[in-house]
Amino acid sequence: MKNTRKATIQDLNQLAGLFDQYRIFYHKESDISSAGNFLQERINNKDSEIFVSEKDGELTGFVQLYPIFSSTRMQRYWLLNDLYVNENHRGKGYSKELIDEAKQLCRSSNACGVLLETGKSNDVGNRLYPACGFELYDAVNFYEWTNREN
């Protein structure tokens, strides 16, 4: 039973609420208005691909992927940047269905893979991703430079 589909601009109000919940989960202040603006820009500019899960017209979760490229493979990758299911709908398979949408996007766009990162303390994610066929790649060091001016 497929409960997922590509998000549309008509989903913006519900999607902004879910996105706000996602940001709160990552210790950010609630800001539904800015969440809606951010998502509207992504959809209108086609900067990302967003898929939603739903039950009876209510959005239960979403996944957002951004295109990136591998120079050595000379192909597109998809960065699975955001995955969230409302706490009232967890454990019902929505996350796996959303990940399946990400994999299908990878196939249909002839990309070489889907990349993601999650915290070492994210026990649920660290069980979910391997169960969905993702392999932990520990052969590289991950570094980040943060622009302190923003």
C-alpha positions in Angstrom: 0.0 0.0 0.0 1.7 3.2 -1.2 1.0 6.2 1.0 3.6 8.5 -0.6 3.7 11.0 -3.4 5.6 14.0 -4.7 4.8 17.2 -2.7 3.0 20.0 -4.4 2.5 23.7 -3.5 -1.0 22.7 -2.3 0.8 20.7 0.5 2.6 23.8 1.8 0.6 24.5 4.9 0.7 21.0 6.3 4.3 20.5 5.0 5.5 23.6 6.8 4.0 22.3 10.1 5.9 19.0 9.6 9.1 20.8 8.7 8.8 22.9 11.8 8.4 19.8 13.9 11.5 18.4 12.2 13.5 21.5 13.0 12.3 21.5 16.6 13.5 17.8 16.8 17.0 19.2 15.8 16.8 21.9 18.6 15.8 24.8 16.4 13.3 27.4 17.4 9.8 27.0 16.0 9.2 29.3 13.0 6.3 27.9 10.8 6.2 31.1 8.7 9.9 30.8 7.7 9.5 27.1 7.3 6.7 27.7 4.8 8.8 30.3 3.0 11.8 28.1 2.8 9.8 25.2 1.4 7.9 27.4 -1.0 11.3 28.6 -2.4 12.5 25.0 -2.8 9.4 23.9 -4.6 9.1 27.0 -6.8 12.8 27.0 -7.7 13.0 23.2 -8.1 16.0 23.2 -5.8 15.0 20.0 -4.1 12.7 17.0 -4.5 10.2 16.6 -1.7 8.0 13.5 -1.2 5.3 13.3 1.5 3.5 10.4 3.2 -0.2 10.8 4.1 -3.1 9.0 5.6 -6.7 10.1 5.0 -5.6 13.5 3.6 -3.3 14.3 6.6 0.5 14.5 5.9 2.3 12.1 8.2 5.9 12.7 7.0 8.3 13.9 4.4 11.7 13.4 2.8 13.6 16.1 1.1 16.5 15.5 -1.3 19.0 17.9 -2.9 21.0 17.1 -6.1 24.7 17.0 -5.8 27.3 15.7 -8.2 30.3 13.3 -8.1 33.2 14.5 -10.2 35.0 11.2 -10.1 31.9 9.3 -11.2 30.7 12.2 -13.4 27.1 11.5 -12.2 24.5 13.0 -10.0 24.0 11.9 -6.4 21.0 12.7 -4.3 21.6 14.0 -0.8 18.8 12.8 1.5 18.9 15.8 3.8 15.7 15.6 5.6 13.5 12.7 6.7 10.7 13.1 9.3 7.6 11.3 10.3 5.2 12.9 12.9 5.6 11.1 16.2 1.9 10.0 16.1 2.6 8.0 12.9 5.9 6.4 13.6 6.4 2.6 13.4 3.9 2.3 10.6 6.3 2.1 7.6 6.1 5.7 6.4 9.8 6.2 6.7 10.6 3.1 4.6 8.1 4.2 2.0 9.6 7.7 1.9 13.1 6.1 1.5 11.7 4.0 -1.3 10.6 7.2 -3.1 14.2 8.5 -2.7 15.6 5.3 -4.2 13.1 5.5 -7.1 14.2 9.2 -7.7 17.8 8.0 -7.9 16.9 5.3 -10.4 14.6 7.5 -12.6 17.2 10.3 -12.7 20.1 7.9 -13.5 22.0 9.0 -10.4 24.7 6.9 -8.9 23.3 6.8 -5.4 21.7 8.5 -2.4 23.9 9.9 0.4 22.9 10.8 3.9 24.3 11.6 7.3 22.8 11.1 10.7 24.0 11.6 14.2 25.7 8.7 16.0 23.1 9.1 18.8 20.1 8.8 16.4 19.3 5.2 17.3 16.2 5.0 15.2 17.9 6.3 12.1 21.0 4.1 12.7 18.7 1.0 12.6 16.4 2.3 9.8 19.0 3.2 7.2 20.9 -0.2 7.2 17.5 -2.0 7.2 16.7 0.0 4.0 19.9 -1.1 2.3 22.2 1.8 3.1 25.8 1.0 4.0 27.8 2.8 6.7 30.8 4.3 4.9 33.5 4.9 7.4 36.5 5.1 5.0 36.4 8.9 5.0 36.5 11.7 7.5 33.6 14.1 7.4 34.5 17.8 7.9 32.5 20.9 8.1 33.3 24.6 7.9 30.7 26.9 9.3 30.3 30.5 8.2 30.0 32.2 11.6 28.8 35.4 9.8 25.4 33.9 9.2 
